[in-house]
Amino acid sequence: MKSESNFENKMWRGAVLPSLVTGLISGLVVTIWRGRPGAFAALLAILLVFIFFSVHLLVAKISKNLDPVAYKPVYPGIVLSFVVNLNTVQAFILLKNGFTLA
């Protein structure tokens, strides 16, 4: 169990560090370019990336010992996970644009 936990921690750190560095650099550029709205958008993007990584690492942890045939009942959950991620991004875009798609 200890090595599995260590592997999961390495995966999490491997996802967090590049995302954080990229997010901070792009956030700085957008903040300079657009000011406070740019900073807010950058923080929101970083938050979405961390949620996305967390959900997928959690799914990987839960399903790591399943037989490939056993994934068939899990497929709807996988599809639902992607749909929820896309809908979350769409909701943030709609909130930002005042519920207009233009």
C-alpha positions in Angstrom: 0.0 0.0 0.0 2.8 2.4 0.8 4.3 2.2 -2.7 0.9 2.7 -4.3 0.3 5.8 -2.2 3.8 7.0 -3.1 3.1 6.5 -6.8 -0.2 8.4 -6.6 1.6 11.3 -4.8 4.2 11.3 -7.6 1.5 11.4 -10.2 -0.3 14.3 -8.4 3.0 16.3 -8.0 3.8 15.5 -11.6 0.5 17.1 -12.6 0.5 20.0 -10.2 4.0 21.4 -10.8 3.8 21.9 -14.6 0.2 23.1 -14.3 1.1 25.6 -11.6 4.2 26.9 -13.5 2.3 27.2 -16.8 -0.8 28.7 -15.0 1.3 31.3 -13.2 3.3 32.4 -16.3 0.2 32.6 -18.5 -1.7 34.3 -15.6 1.0 36.9 -15.3 0.9 37.6 -19.1 -2.9 37.8 -19.2 -3.0 40.0 -16.1 -0.5 42.5 -17.7 -2.5 42.4 -20.9 -6.1 42.6 -19.5 -5.7 43.6 -15.9 -8.0 42.4 -13.1 -10.4 40.4 -15.4 -7.4 38.6 -16.9 -6.2 37.7 -13.4 -9.6 36.4 -12.5 -9.8 34.3 -15.7 -6.3 32.9 -15.0 -7.2 31.9 -11.5 -10.4 30.3 -12.7 -8.4 28.3 -15.4 -5.9 27.1 -12.8 -8.8 26.0 -10.6 -10.4 24.1 -13.4 -7.2 22.3 -14.3 -6.7 21.2 -10.7 -10.3 19.9 -10.5 -9.8 18.1 -13.8 -6.6 16.4 -12.7 -8.0 15.5 -9.3 -11.1 13.9 -10.7 -9.1 11.8 -13.2 -6.5 10.7 -10.6 -9.4 9.7 -8.3 -11.0 7.7 -11.0 -7.7 6.0 -11.8 -7.2 5.2 -8.1 -10.7 3.7 -7.8 -10.5 1.6 -11.0 -6.9 0.4 -10.9 -7.7 -3.1 -9.8 -10.6 -3.7 -12.1 -10.6 -6.3 -14.8 -10.9 -4.8 -18.2 -14.2 -6.6 -18.8 -15.4 -5.1 -15.6 -15.1 -1.6 -17.1 -18.3 -2.1 -19.1 -20.6 -0.9 -16.3 -18.2 1.9 -15.6 -18.3 3.4 -19.1 -21.4 5.5 -18.4 -19.6 7.0 -15.4 -16.5 7.8 -17.6 -18.7 9.5 -20.2 -20.6 11.3 -17.4 -17.2 12.6 -16.0 -16.3 14.1 -19.4 -19.7 15.6 -19.8 -19.6 17.2 -16.4 -16.1 18.6 -17.1 -17.3 20.1 -20.4 -20.5 21.5 -18.8 -18.5 23.0 -16.0 -16.3 24.8 -18.5 -19.3 25.9 -20.5 -21.0 27.2 -17.3 -17.9 29.3 -16.5 -17.9 30.7 -20.0 -21.6 31.5 -19.8 -21.1 33.2 -16.4 -18.2 35.2 -17.8 -20.1 36.3 -20.9 -23.3 37.2 -19.1 -25.2 34.2 -20.5 -24.6 35.1 -24.1 -22.8 32.8 -26.5 -21.5 35.6 -28.8 
